[in-house]
Amino acid sequence: MHASTLLRIGRDGSATPVSRDRGDKQIGLSNFECAGDRQGPFCFACQVRCLNAQCRSAVSLCARLDHCTYVRINAQKTFATLKTTDKAYLTSVAATAAAQRTSSAATCALEGRSAATPNAEHAAERARGRAAGWPAYFVHIQNAGGTTMCRLARLNGVAAPEEAPEESGVFGRNCNPGSADAPRIWKGSAAAQAAYLRAGAYRFVANELALPPELAWGAARFIVVVRHPYALALARFRGSPMYTRSFDDGRFAAFLSRGPGRGGGVSNVMTRQLCGCLDAPQTAECGVGAWSEAKIREFKLLALDHRHLACAKARLDRFSLVLVTELLHAAGPLIARELGWSRLDLLARKVNRQAGCDARQLYANDSVVAAGMAAQYGLDLELYAHARARFCRDLAALG
């Protein structure tokens, strides 16, 4: 198996191979972003397409950047990643990012001050849940930061389902219950869900599949983290065989045009998870029959419309916490108020780093991707706007 090549770059453009390459972490190398069109697969790194085996284009760029000290050429000699050991530069980058996060949170709160007044009945129900300490029912939308929420629950000593390596699929992972308990809390009637929550030892339970037609309102504090559909779709693309076979972001538009049966992705992921079981379709994901990959595919192919979107919006309006991946760094006070958690340092870190690029910027001028997003994520784009407005309104209410 061919390995990558690491070169130490001099300011004069010299490139010296590193004979004892112990890996980036051991040597103390860090990625950094750079201006211009991205030529490699990762948008959180500065990558340059190689035009020859020596990748002189990357070496030349690194030599021109004061903070660049190394270049790593991939095994196929198709692109190189620029690296830095300049701690002062990395500190300045971190400070800039922190300032941007503070600004985005302030902008969100400002928008929230002009948002519509929350439903009084829903607000009263949330207050009852806080006072009574109802358990948390977390709707885990994959690639949106759900693993972070599970880790936060554990860090704060909240009783949650343990990891169960012997289970398959999503069962017994990321605070999901095991396969024996899942039917009661994920697919049971509202009464069955409430009975499970009241009798169980768990104070935080996740659901990584579709929500059932009925929810146990008044027995749990429902929580969700939503993500901008562009970023969510890009993350799912990067986990698909279409991407991992070639590491080619140029195939994103093709991914959007294909359904699950043709190597593409599921449409309107968030709306589907929140309300795909509206009208109780006869599928395993909605509680009819045994789970299997073939049966789950039926659910992925169900057609959704604006009734499902209306259902999803209504559910979010009643949830105790509606968080946004892009603004998780600002969610600490909301989580502390609603759940009483104090250990929230994880929120300051980047969530889902490989898929954490700003997809809206990456594809801002790509009309083909825009058309694909409108066709495949049109409902989710509306749902995200609704969820973000709710988050900003709640943030503004904190004062």
Secondary structure, 3 states (H helix, E strand, C coil): CCCCEEEEECCCCCEEECCCCCCHHHHCCEECCCCCCCCCCCCCCCEEECCCCCCHHHHHHHHHCCCCCEEEECCCCCEEEEEECCHHHHHHHHHHHHHHHHHHHHHHHHHHHCCCCCCHHHHHHHHHHHHHCCCEEEECCCCCCHHHHHHHHHHCCCCCCCCCCCCCCCCCCCCCCCCCCHHHHHHCCHHHHHHHHHHCCCCEEEECCCCCCCCCECCEEEEEEECCHHHHHHHHHHCCHHHHCCCCHHHHHHHHHCCHHHCCCCCCHHHHHHHCCCCCCCCHHHCCCCCCHHHHHHHHCCCCCHHHHHHHHHHHHHCCEEEEHHHHHHCHHHHHHHHCCCCCHHHHCCCCHHHCCCHHHHCCCCHHHHHHHHHHHHHHHHHHHHHHHHHHHHHHHCC
